[in-house]
Amino acid sequence: MGIEPNILENKKRHIEICLNKNDVKSSCNFLKFVKLKHNALSDFNFSEINIKEEIFGYNISMPVFISSMTGGGKEGNDFNKSLVRIANYLKIPIGLGSFKLLFKYPEYIRDFTLKRYAHNIPLFANIGAVQVVEFGIFKIAEMIKRLEVDAIIVHLNAGQELMNVNGDRNFKGIKESIAKLSGFLSIPLIVKETGFGISPKDVKELFRLGVSYIDLAGSGGTNWVLVEGIRSNNLNIASCFSDWGIPSIFTLLSIDDSLKANIFASGGYETGMDIAKGIALGAKLIGVAAAVLRAFYDSGEDAVFNLFSDYEHVLKMSMFLSGSKSLSELRDNKYFLSSYLLAELGVFKQFYEA
Ligand SMILES: Cc1cc2nc3c(=O)[nH]c(=O)nc-3n(C[C@H](O)[C@H](O)[C@H](O)COP(=O)(O)O)c2cc1C
């Protein structure tokens, strides 16, 4: 299908709706049932703790990235530009929002060509899997080249589309297009969900299709069926999906360790402790979207800096207190799970056979 005529208005409304956490948060966040192990005998200097990572040829300051949000229109542009500058200063990767609108409004290209503000960091462009089918890999690849990004994220968002009366309905061909695009591009292809997660079986399938990295974007945070339900005043339908999806930790706990170096986790990660837990479970990086949006719209750029400063401190504190000097030590058997989560995970593994 084509681009909705009111796409810019929708994006503005999405931001407004997402600012009200209680309205749009999925009721399915299991991070609180993961605990890190306390180590009273950590025998090293706090200053030795190293949270730096390396990805796509860049050294980044912590294993966190700002997940794709908006772009285009006055609001989106200011927001994107500020966030890219902040990310560059902080040395963390950032994904831009979907560039779908550029096929209808090419004049907005300036809002998406932000590499000049992102010299220090990997910058990701973003497009829906359905648009890869719709526009074809050559047009998509040409656009990616113009945007001068370091990697491309292809998002899967069927829940959101089906809840939108003007949304996409035809998802035929997405797997083939993902496979073709991954073979065609010279930059890494990341595939992500947008808040309902990716099962262990689909993780394997995506890697088989040639995808380089997967961002699980699981349930537990922003629920896009609820967002669209609020926008269209159709909560009767949307609220049926308030606990839909797969929390990223279920997939992390079910896949082979060998895959985890290419797995990002996101969806409902809001605090430094959430980030520490996701890393302990083996994720390469943790993506944060709504928490950054709310900080920015509440109190501007300073609030985003404060948020990341808190992330750094909590991550380092939890590393010290669990006896981990490096991220690889944090990833080495530093968590335990509540009996409730263990039971849920058993059921998950039984029914979502990898
Ligand atoms: C205002 C807003 C706009 C978003 N736009 C996009 C987008 O254009 N492309 C995309 O892949 N994900 C988009 N997302 C989804 C996020 O990247 C993320 O996957 C999801 O919100 C779950 O993370 P969270 O719980 O930290 O919000 C958007 C999220 C928000 C809050």
The ligand as an SDF file (V2000), in Angstrom:
LIG
                    3D

 31 33  0  0  0  0  0  0  0  0999 V2000
    7.7130    7.6670   19.3170 C   0  0  0  0  0  0  0  0  0  0  0  0
    8.2560    6.3540   18.8270 C   0  0  0  0  0  0  0  0  0  0  0  0
    8.4750    6.1850   17.4550 C   0  0  0  0  0  0  0  0  0  0  0  0
    8.9710    4.9660   16.9780 C   0  0  0  0  0  0  0  0  0  0  0  0
    9.2510    4.8360   15.6410 N   0  0  0  0  0  0  0  0  0  0  0  0
    9.8480    3.6950   15.1990 C   0  0  0  0  0  0  0  0  0  0  0  0
   10.2870    3.5860   13.8440 C   0  0  0  0  0  0  0  0  0  0  0  0
   10.1380    4.5050   13.0290 O   0  0  0  0  0  0  0  0  0  0  0  0
   10.8790    2.4200   13.4590 N   0  0  0  0  0  0  0  0  0  0  0  0
   11.0770    1.3720   14.3470 C   0  0  0  0  0  0  0  0  0  0  0  0
   11.6440    0.3490   13.9630 O   0  0  0  0  0  0  0  0  0  0  0  0
   10.6730    1.4670   15.6230 N   0  0  0  0  0  0  0  0  0  0  0  0
   10.0780    2.5800   16.0710 C   0  0  0  0  0  0  0  0  0  0  0  0
    9.7130    2.6800   17.3950 N   0  0  0  0  0  0  0  0  0  0  0  0
    9.8460    1.4830   18.2610 C   0  0  0  0  0  0  0  0  0  0  0  0
   11.0770    1.5190   19.1400 C   0  0  0  0  0  0  0  0  0  0  0  0
   12.2530    1.5800   18.3800 O   0  0  0  0  0  0  0  0  0  0  0  0
   11.1280    0.2890   20.0790 C   0  0  0  0  0  0  0  0  0  0  0  0
   11.3380   -0.8890   19.3280 O   0  0  0  0  0  0  0  0  0  0  0  0
    9.8760    0.1080   20.9130 C   0  0  0  0  0  0  0  0  0  0  0  0
    9.3230    1.3670   21.2670 O   0  0  0  0  0  0  0  0  0  0  0  0
   10.1370   -0.7080   22.1660 C   0  0  0  0  0  0  0  0  0  0  0  0
   11.1230   -0.0880   22.9710 O   0  0  0  0  0  0  0  0  0  0  0  0
   10.7420    0.7570   24.3090 P   0  0  0  0  0  0  0  0  0  0  0  0
    9.9340   -0.1840   25.1700 O   0  0  0  0  0  0  0  0  0  0  0  0
   12.0600    1.1300   24.9010 O   0  0  0  0  0  0  0  0  0  0  0  0
    9.9340    1.9380   23.8860 O   0  0  0  0  0  0  0  0  0  0  0  0
    9.2200    3.8860   17.8860 C   0  0  0  0  0  0  0  0  0  0  0  0
    9.0160    4.0800   19.2670 C   0  0  0  0  0  0  0  0  0  0  0  0
    8.5440    5.2960   19.7390 C   0  0  0  0  0  0  0  0  0  0  0  0
    8.3460    5.4420   21.2290 C   0  0  0  0  0  0  0  0  0  0  0  0
  1  2  1  0
  2  3  1  0
  2 30  2  0
  3  4  2  0
  4  5  1  0
  4 28  1  0
  5  6  2  0
  6  7  1  0
  6 13  1  0
  7  8  2  0
  7  9  1  0
  9 10  1  0
 10 11  2  0
 10 12  1  0
 12 13  2  0
 13 14  1  0
 14 15  1  0
 14 28  1  0
 15 16  1  0
 16 17  1  0
 16 18  1  0
 18 19  1  0
 18 20  1  0
 20 21  1  0
 20 22  1  0
 22 23  1  0
 23 24  1  0
 24 25  2  0
 24 26  1  0
 24 27  1  0
 28 29  2  0
 29 30  1  0
 30 31  1  0
M  END
$$$$
